[in-house]
Amino acid sequence: MTNSILHDHHVDAIESKSDEPEYDFKEYYSREHTLALRDIYIPYCTELFYRENPLKIVRCQGTYMYDQLGNKYLDCINNVAHVGHCHPYIVTQISKQMAACATNNRYLHDNTVVLAEKLAKTLPKGLDQMFYTNSGSESNDLALRLARQYTGNYDILVLDNAYHGHLTSLFDLSTYKFKKGHTGMKPPEHVHVVRID
């Protein structure tokens, strides 16, 4: 397949989807075609699990992921769906909020303070203010900044083979990247790696 054939097919598929509900994630391509498109449009340095024989995951539910053939996989690796995939209550609540208002917390909104109050009631006294973040990377970056501000120290301990996110501030702390051989990188002096053998 040439790039133009892949591109033309891709555009046709997207255009043909316009009459379908936005939440209908029907599979349009074979696994091979999806992989070919990924090779064209997604940088190779972007992690792809099992690159030699990647899984094409087409749906998820609870703790399971399903490939295009219907094979079921227990998701023991994904750091995204920490409350399970597609939990009906969470999907409903997110859909309701997105239909009403989707903006940041720099504006007043009841749900912002209602959630903060509910979270505060589950935490020990003194832990009663909330920072909202949109990813683990953003949360870890904030934690790093808060720790440095509070302690006045710059050095940090990390576990061997750790992953903390893809932000520039966290790259030096994600020691698993140094083991990939092709990076030629080592942790900087302010990062102290604790080995777990």
Rosetta constraint file for C-alpha pairs under 8 A:
AtomPair CA 1 CA 5 HARMONIC 6.20 0.50
AtomPair CA 1 CA 6 HARMONIC 6.60 0.50
AtomPair CA 2 CA 6 HARMONIC 6.29 0.50
AtomPair CA 3 CA 7 HARMONIC 5.93 0.50
AtomPair CA 3 CA 40 HARMONIC 7.59 0.50
AtomPair CA 4 CA 8 HARMONIC 5.87 0.50
AtomPair CA 5 CA 9 HARMONIC 6.04 0.50
AtomPair CA 6 CA 10 HARMONIC 6.05 0.50
AtomPair CA 6 CA 33 HARMONIC 7.77 0.50
AtomPair CA 6 CA 36 HARMONIC 7.94 0.50
AtomPair CA 6 CA 37 HARMONIC 6.78 0.50
AtomPair CA 7 CA 11 HARMONIC 6.20 0.50
AtomPair CA 7 CA 37 HARMONIC 7.98 0.50
AtomPair CA 8 CA 12 HARMONIC 6.21 0.50
AtomPair CA 9 CA 13 HARMONIC 6.23 0.50
AtomPair CA 10 CA 14 HARMONIC 6.32 0.50
AtomPair CA 11 CA 15 HARMONIC 6.09 0.50
AtomPair CA 12 CA 16 HARMONIC 6.02 0.50
AtomPair CA 13 CA 17 HARMONIC 6.33 0.50
AtomPair CA 13 CA 28 HARMONIC 6.72 0.50
AtomPair CA 14 CA 18 HARMONIC 6.96 0.50
AtomPair CA 20 CA 24 HARMONIC 6.73 0.50
AtomPair CA 25 CA 58 HARMONIC 7.95 0.50
AtomPair CA 27 CA 58 HARMONIC 6.91 0.50
AtomPair CA 27 CA 68 HARMONIC 7.86 0.50
AtomPair CA 29 CA 33 HARMONIC 5.68 0.50
AtomPair CA 29 CA 34 HARMONIC 5.88 0.50
AtomPair CA 30 CA 34 HARMONIC 6.23 0.50
AtomPair CA 31 CA 35 HARMONIC 6.17 0.50
AtomPair CA 31 CA 56 HARMONIC 6.03 0.50
AtomPair CA 31 CA 68 HARMONIC 7.56 0.50
AtomPair CA 32 CA 36 HARMONIC 6.13 0.50
AtomPair CA 33 CA 37 HARMONIC 6.23 0.50
AtomPair CA 34 CA 38 HARMONIC 6.12 0.50
AtomPair CA 35 CA 39 HARMONIC 6.17 0.50
AtomPair CA 36 CA 40 HARMONIC 6.50 0.50
AtomPair CA 37 CA 41 HARMONIC 6.09 0.50
AtomPair CA 37 CA 42 HARMONIC 7.90 0.50
AtomPair CA 38 CA 42 HARMONIC 5.05 0.50
AtomPair CA 38 CA 43 HARMONIC 7.97 0.50
AtomPair CA 39 CA 43 HARMONIC 7.13 0.50
AtomPair CA 39 CA 44 HARMONIC 6.79 0.50
AtomPair CA 42 CA 46 HARMONIC 7.06 0.50
AtomPair CA 48 CA 54 HARMONIC 7.19 0.50
AtomPair CA 49 CA 54 HARMONIC 6.16 0.50
AtomPair CA 49 CA 55 HARMONIC 7.66 0.50
AtomPair CA 50 CA 54 HARMONIC 4.70 0.50
AtomPair CA 50 CA 55 HARMONIC 7.17 0.50
AtomPair CA 55 CA 67 HARMONIC 6.54 0.50
AtomPair CA 56 CA 67 HARMONIC 5.25 0.50
AtomPair CA 56 CA 68 HARMONIC 6.12 0.50
AtomPair CA 57 CA 65 HARMONIC 6.45 0.50
AtomPair CA 57 CA 66 HARMONIC 5.51 0.50
AtomPair CA 57 CA 67 HARMONIC 4.27 0.50
AtomPair CA 57 CA 68 HARMONIC 6.41 0.50
AtomPair CA 58 CA 65 HARMONIC 7.80 0.50
AtomPair CA 58 CA 66 HARMONIC 6.07 0.50
AtomPair CA 58 CA 67 HARMONIC 5.44 0.50
AtomPair CA 58 CA 68 HARMONIC 5.79 0.50
AtomPair CA 59 CA 65 HARMONIC 6.06 0.50
AtomPair CA 59 CA 66 HARMONIC 5.45 0.50
AtomPair CA 59 CA 67 HARMONIC 7.15 0.50
AtomPair CA 60 CA 64 HARMONIC 5.71 0.50
AtomPair CA 60 CA 65 HARMONIC 4.28 0.50
AtomPair CA 60 CA 66 HARMONIC 5.96 0.50
AtomPair CA 60 CA 85 HARMONIC 5.63 0.50
AtomPair CA 60 CA 86 HARMONIC 6.76 0.50
AtomPair CA 61 CA 65 HARMONIC 6.48 0.50
AtomPair CA 61 CA 84 HARMONIC 7.14 0.50
AtomPair CA 61 CA 85 HARMONIC 4.78 0.50
AtomPair CA 61 CA 86 HARMONIC 5.46 0.50
AtomPair CA 61 CA 87 HARMONIC 7.22 0.50
AtomPair CA 62 CA 84 HARMONIC 4.54 0.50
AtomPair CA 62 CA 85 HARMONIC 4.57 0.50
AtomPair CA 62 CA 86 HARMONIC 6.44 0.50
AtomPair CA 62 CA 87 HARMONIC 6.40 0.50
AtomPair CA 63 CA 74 HARMONIC 5.95 0.50
AtomPair CA 63 CA 75 HARMONIC 5.58 0.50
AtomPair CA 63 CA 84 HARMONIC 5.35 0.50
AtomPair CA 63 CA 85 HARMONIC 6.24 0.50
AtomPair CA 64 CA 72 HARMONIC 6.39 0.50
AtomPair CA 64 CA 73 HARMONIC 5.41 0.50
AtomPair CA 64 CA 74 HARMONIC 4.69 0.50
AtomPair CA 64 CA 75 HARMONIC 5.41 0.50
AtomPair CA 64 CA 85 HARMONIC 7.41 0.50
AtomPair CA 65 CA 72 HARMONIC 5.85 0.50
AtomPair CA 65 CA 73 HARMONIC 5.13 0.50
AtomPair CA 65 CA 74 HARMONIC 6.52 0.50
AtomPair CA 65 CA 75 HARMONIC 6.32 0.50
AtomPair CA 66 CA 70 HARMONIC 5.58 0.50
AtomPair CA 66 CA 71 HARMONIC 5.44 0.50
AtomPair CA 66 CA 72 HARMONIC 4.69 0.50
AtomPair CA 66 CA 73 HARMONIC 6.16 0.50
AtomPair CA 67 CA 71 HARMONIC 5.44 0.50
AtomPair CA 67 CA 72 HARMONIC 6.90 0.50
AtomPair CA 78 CA 82 HARMONIC 7.89 0.50
AtomPair CA 81 CA 85 HARMONIC 5.44 0.50
AtomPair CA 83 CA 87 HARMONIC 7.53 0.50
AtomPair CA 86 CA 90 HARMONIC 7.30 0.50
AtomPair CA 86 CA 91 HARMONIC 6.19 0.50
AtomPair CA 87 CA 91 HARMONIC 6.07 0.50
AtomPair CA 88 CA 92 HARMONIC 6.08 0.50
AtomPair CA 89 CA 93 HARMONIC 6.19 0.50
AtomPair CA 90 CA 94 HARMONIC 6.01 0.50
AtomPair CA 91 CA 95 HARMONIC 6.02 0.50
AtomPair CA 92 CA 96 HARMONIC 6.17 0.50
AtomPair CA 93 CA 97 HARMONIC 6.25 0.50
AtomPair CA 94 CA 98 HARMONIC 6.00 0.50
AtomPair CA 95 CA 99 HARMONIC 6.05 0.50
AtomPair CA 96 CA 100 HARMONIC 6.35 0.50
AtomPair CA 97 CA 101 HARMONIC 5.81 0.50
AtomPair CA 97 CA 102 HARMONIC 6.76 0.50
AtomPair CA 98 CA 102 HARMONIC 5.20 0.50
AtomPair CA 105 CA 109 HARMONIC 7.63 0.50
AtomPair CA 105 CA 112 HARMONIC 6.89 0.50
AtomPair CA 105 CA 132 HARMONIC 7.88 0.50
AtomPair CA 108 CA 112 HARMONIC 7.54 0.50
AtomPair CA 109 CA 113 HARMONIC 7.20 0.50
AtomPair CA 110 CA 114 HARMONIC 6.03 0.50
AtomPair CA 111 CA 115 HARMONIC 5.94 0.50
AtomPair CA 112 CA 116 HARMONIC 6.38 0.50
AtomPair CA 113 CA 117 HARMONIC 6.02 0.50
AtomPair CA 114 CA 118 HARMONIC 6.25 0.50
AtomPair CA 115 CA 119 HARMONIC 6.10 0.50
AtomPair CA 116 CA 120 HARMONIC 6.07 0.50
AtomPair CA 116 CA 128 HARMONIC 7.97 0.50
AtomPair CA 116 CA 129 HARMONIC 7.12 0.50
AtomPair CA 116 CA 130 HARMONIC 5.94 0.50
AtomPair CA 117 CA 121 HARMONIC 6.37 0.50
AtomPair CA 117 CA 128 HARMONIC 7.83 0.50
AtomPair CA 118 CA 122 HARMONIC 6.92 0.50
AtomPair CA 119 CA 123 HARMONIC 6.79 0.50
AtomPair CA 119 CA 128 HARMONIC 7.90 0.50
AtomPair CA 120 CA 124 HARMONIC 7.90 0.50
AtomPair CA 120 CA 127 HARMONIC 6.68 0.50
AtomPair CA 120 CA 128 HARMONIC 4.69 0.50
AtomPair CA 120 CA 129 HARMONIC 6.98 0.50
AtomPair CA 120 CA 130 HARMONIC 7.87 0.50
AtomPair CA 121 CA 128 HARMONIC 7.80 0.50
AtomPair CA 123 CA 127 HARMONIC 6.08 0.50
AtomPair CA 123 CA 128 HARMONIC 7.19 0.50
AtomPair CA 133 CA 138 HARMONIC 6.01 0.50
AtomPair CA 133 CA 139 HARMONIC 5.82 0.50
AtomPair CA 134 CA 138 HARMONIC 6.58 0.50
AtomPair CA 134 CA 139 HARMONIC 7.64 0.50
AtomPair CA 135 CA 139 HARMONIC 6.22 0.50
AtomPair CA 136 CA 140 HARMONIC 6.01 0.50
AtomPair CA 136 CA 164 HARMONIC 7.55 0.50
AtomPair CA 136 CA 165 HARMONIC 6.70 0.50
AtomPair CA 137 CA 141 HARMONIC 6.10 0.50
AtomPair CA 137 CA 164 HARMONIC 6.38 0.50
AtomPair CA 137 CA 165 HARMONIC 4.34 0.50
AtomPair CA 137 CA 166 HARMONIC 6.25 0.50
AtomPair CA 137 CA 167 HARMONIC 6.38 0.50
AtomPair CA 137 CA 170 HARMONIC 7.58 0.50
AtomPair CA 138 CA 142 HARMONIC 6.20 0.50
AtomPair CA 138 CA 165 HARMONIC 7.95 0.50
AtomPair CA 138 CA 167 HARMONIC 7.74 0.50
AtomPair CA 139 CA 143 HARMONIC 6.17 0.50
AtomPair CA 140 CA 144 HARMONIC 6.08 0.50
AtomPair CA 140 CA 164 HARMONIC 6.58 0.50
AtomPair CA 140 CA 165 HARMONIC 7.36 0.50
AtomPair CA 140 CA 170 HARMONIC 7.57 0.50
AtomPair CA 141 CA 145 HARMONIC 6.27 0.50
AtomPair CA 141 CA 167 HARMONIC 7.51 0.50
AtomPair CA 141 CA 169 HARMONIC 6.51 0.50
AtomPair CA 141 CA 170 HARMONIC 6.62 0.50
AtomPair CA 142 CA 146 HARMONIC 6.09 0.50
AtomPair CA 143 CA 147 HARMONIC 6.03 0.50
AtomPair CA 144 CA 148 HARMONIC 6.17 0.50
AtomPair CA 145 CA 149 HARMONIC 6.04 0.50
AtomPair CA 146 CA 150 HARMONIC 6.00 0.50
AtomPair CA 147 CA 151 HARMONIC 5.95 0.50
AtomPair CA 147 CA 152 HARMONIC 7.90 0.50
AtomPair CA 148 CA 152 HARMONIC 5.24 0.50
AtomPair CA 148 CA 153 HARMONIC 5.40 0.50
AtomPair CA 148 CA 154 HARMONIC 5.90 0.50
AtomPair CA 149 CA 153 HARMONIC 7.74 0.50
AtomPair CA 154 CA 190 HARMONIC 6.73 0.50
AtomPair CA 155 CA 190 HARMONIC 4.44 0.50
AtomPair CA 155 CA 191 HARMONIC 5.91 0.50
AtomPair CA 155 CA 192 HARMONIC 7.42 0.50
AtomPair CA 156 CA 190 HARMONIC 6.33 0.50
AtomPair CA 156 CA 191 HARMONIC 5.20 0.50
AtomPair CA 156 CA 192 HARMONIC 6.09 0.50
AtomPair CA 157 CA 191 HARMONIC 6.07 0.50
AtomPair CA 157 CA 192 HARMONIC 4.79 0.50
AtomPair CA 157 CA 193 HARMONIC 5.90 0.50
AtomPair CA 157 CA 194 HARMONIC 6.81 0.50
AtomPair CA 158 CA 162 HARMONIC 6.73 0.50
AtomPair CA 158 CA 173 HARMONIC 6.44 0.50
AtomPair CA 158 CA 175 HARMONIC 7.84 0.50
AtomPair CA 158 CA 191 HARMONIC 7.07 0.50
AtomPair CA 158 CA 192 HARMONIC 6.24 0.50
AtomPair CA 158 CA 193 HARMONIC 5.07 0.50
AtomPair CA 158 CA 194 HARMONIC 6.03 0.50
AtomPair CA 159 CA 175 HARMONIC 7.77 0.50
AtomPair CA 159 CA 193 HARMONIC 5.61 0.50
AtomPair CA 159 CA 194 HARMONIC 4.83 0.50
AtomPair CA 159 CA 195 HARMONIC 6.22 0.50
AtomPair CA 159 CA 196 HARMONIC 7.25 0.50
AtomPair CA 160 CA 175 HARMONIC 6.15 0.50
AtomPair CA 160 CA 176 HARMONIC 7.17 0.50
AtomPair CA 160 CA 193 HARMONIC 5.67 0.50
AtomPair CA 160 CA 194 HARMONIC 5.62 0.50
AtomPair CA 160 CA 195 HARMONIC 4.93 0.50
AtomPair CA 160 CA 196 HARMONIC 6.48 0.50
AtomPair CA 161 CA 174 HARMONIC 7.13 0.50
AtomPair CA 161 CA 175 HARMONIC 5.10 0.50
AtomPair CA 161 CA 176 HARMONIC 4.12 0.50
AtomPair CA 161 CA 177 HARMONIC 7.89 0.50
AtomPair CA 161 CA 179 HARMONIC 7.96 0.50
AtomPair CA 162 CA 173 HARMONIC 7.23 0.50
AtomPair CA 162 CA 174 HARMONIC 5.09 0.50
AtomPair CA 162 CA 175 HARMONIC 5.25 0.50
AtomPair CA 162 CA 176 HARMONIC 5.61 0.50
AtomPair CA 163 CA 173 HARMONIC 7.21 0.50
AtomPair CA 163 CA 174 HARMONIC 4.30 0.50
AtomPair CA 163 CA 175 HARMONIC 6.65 0.50
AtomPair CA 163 CA 176 HARMONIC 6.42 0.50
AtomPair CA 164 CA 170 HARMONIC 6.04 0.50
AtomPair CA 164 CA 171 HARMONIC 7.51 0.50
AtomPair CA 164 CA 173 HARMONIC 6.51 0.50
AtomPair CA 164 CA 174 HARMONIC 5.35 0.50
AtomPair CA 165 CA 170 HARMONIC 5.82 0.50
AtomPair CA 165 CA 171 HARMONIC 6.79 0.50
AtomPair CA 165 CA 174 HARMONIC 7.00 0.50
AtomPair CA 166 CA 170 HARMONIC 6.35 0.50
AtomPair CA 166 CA 171 HARMONIC 5.99 0.50
AtomPair CA 167 CA 171 HARMONIC 6.16 0.50
AtomPair CA 168 CA 172 HARMONIC 7.73 0.50
AtomPair CA 170 CA 174 HARMONIC 6.45 0.50
AtomPair CA 171 CA 175 HARMONIC 7.99 0.50
AtomPair CA 172 CA 187 HARMONIC 5.89 0.50
AtomPair CA 172 CA 188 HARMONIC 6.82 0.50
AtomPair CA 172 CA 191 HARMONIC 7.22 0.50
AtomPair CA 173 CA 187 HARMONIC 7.45 0.50
AtomPair CA 173 CA 191 HARMONIC 6.69 0.50
AtomPair CA 174 CA 178 HARMONIC 7.97 0.50
AtomPair CA 175 CA 179 HARMONIC 7.26 0.50
AtomPair CA 175 CA 187 HARMONIC 6.99 0.50
AtomPair CA 175 CA 193 HARMONIC 7.82 0.50
AtomPair CA 176 CA 180 HARMONIC 7.19 0.50
AtomPair CA 177 CA 183 HARMONIC 7.46 0.50
AtomPair CA 178 CA 183 HARMONIC 6.50 0.50
AtomPair CA 178 CA 184 HARMONIC 7.01 0.50
AtomPair CA 178 CA 185 HARMONIC 5.44 0.50
AtomPair CA 178 CA 186 HARMONIC 5.73 0.50
AtomPair CA 178 CA 187 HARMONIC 7.34 0.50
AtomPair CA 187 CA 191 HARMONIC 5.99 0.50
AtomPair CA 187 CA 192 HARMONIC 7.79 0.50
